[in-house]
Amino acid sequence: MPTYPLYDNEADSLQAASGRALRDVTLDAALDGSLTIDDLQVHRSALLAQADIAKAAGYAQLAQNFARAAELTVVPRTEIIEMYNILRPGRASREELDALSRRLEQHFQAPICAAMVREAAEVYAARGLLRHHDAL
């Protein structure tokens, strides 16, 4: 079980999304231009460790949020923005939300996120917040 705070207690195992050791993501590296955008993004394993810590501390919803975020680390940024837009009430039909759920589950192996989209689709349907086929 990882120990909070991760940076103080698990520094040797932490890495950026690029795979670079977190201890190598420094101001000097930024100044010399050797960092990439992926060096500044969190790695899936760090989010899963945070989820474990939150769950052990009794914060189930926070743990679920970290787990969803961990799943999304493999989704390209442009697709994240598209997903955000699709999930806004009134922006997608039931079929589009179902397709998004399947894509999350099958293409990105993101079952927690897929379940959230299915839940949103149910709520949108119940509240009349789905876009209908004839609506632009």
BELCOR-V675286 format. One record per residue. N is the residue number from 0. RES is the residue in three letters. PHI is phi as a letter, one per 20 degrees, with the letter a starting at -180 (999 if undefined). Layout:
BEGIN
N;RES;PHI, N;RES;PHI
END
This chain:
BEGIN
0;MET;999, 1;PRO;f, 2;THR;d, 3;TYR;e, 4;PRO;f, 5;LEU;g, 6;TYR;f, 7;ASP;f, 8;ASN;d, 9;GLU;c, 10;ALA;g, 11;ASP;f, 12;SER;d, 13;LEU;e, 14;GLN;b, 15;ALA;f, 16;ALA;g, 17;SER;f, 18;GLY;n, 19;ARG;f, 20;ALA;g, 21;LEU;g, 22;ARG;f, 23;ASP;e, 24;VAL;e, 25;THR;c, 26;LEU;f, 27;ASP;f, 28;ALA;f, 29;ALA;f, 30;LEU;f, 31;ASP;e, 32;GLY;m, 33;SER;e, 34;LEU;e, 35;THR;d, 36;ILE;g, 37;ASP;f, 38;ASP;f, 39;LEU;d, 40;GLN;d, 41;VAL;f, 42;HIS;e, 43;ARG;g, 44;SER;f, 45;ALA;f, 46;LEU;f, 47;LEU;f, 48;ALA;f, 49;GLN;f, 50;ALA;f, 51;ASP;f, 52;ILE;f, 53;ALA;f, 54;LYS;f, 55;ALA;f, 56;ALA;e, 57;GLY;n, 58;TYR;d, 59;ALA;f, 60;GLN;f, 61;LEU;f, 62;ALA;g, 63;GLN;f, 64;ASN;f, 65;PHE;f, 66;ALA;f, 67;ARG;f, 68;ALA;f, 69;ALA;f, 70;GLU;f, 71;LEU;f, 72;THR;f, 73;VAL;e, 74;VAL;e, 75;PRO;g, 76;ARG;g, 77;THR;f, 78;GLU;f, 79;ILE;f, 80;ILE;f, 81;GLU;f, 82;MET;f, 83;TYR;g, 84;ASN;f, 85;ILE;f, 86;LEU;e, 87;ARG;f, 88;PRO;g, 89;GLY;n, 90;ARG;e, 91;ALA;c, 92;SER;e, 93;ARG;f, 94;GLU;f, 95;GLU;f, 96;LEU;f, 97;ASP;f, 98;ALA;f, 99;LEU;f, 100;SER;f, 101;ARG;f, 102;ARG;f, 103;LEU;f, 104;GLU;f, 105;GLN;e, 106;HIS;e, 107;PHE;d, 108;GLN;l, 109;ALA;c, 110;PRO;f, 111;ILE;f, 112;CYS;f, 113;ALA;f, 114;ALA;f, 115;MET;f, 116;VAL;f, 117;ARG;f, 118;GLU;f, 119;ALA;f, 120;ALA;f, 121;GLU;f, 122;VAL;f, 123;TYR;f, 124;ALA;f, 125;ALA;f, 126;ARG;d, 127;GLY;m, 128;LEU;d, 129;LEU;e, 130;ARG;e, 131;HIS;e, 132;HIS;g, 133;ASP;e, 134;ALA;e, 135;LEU;e
END
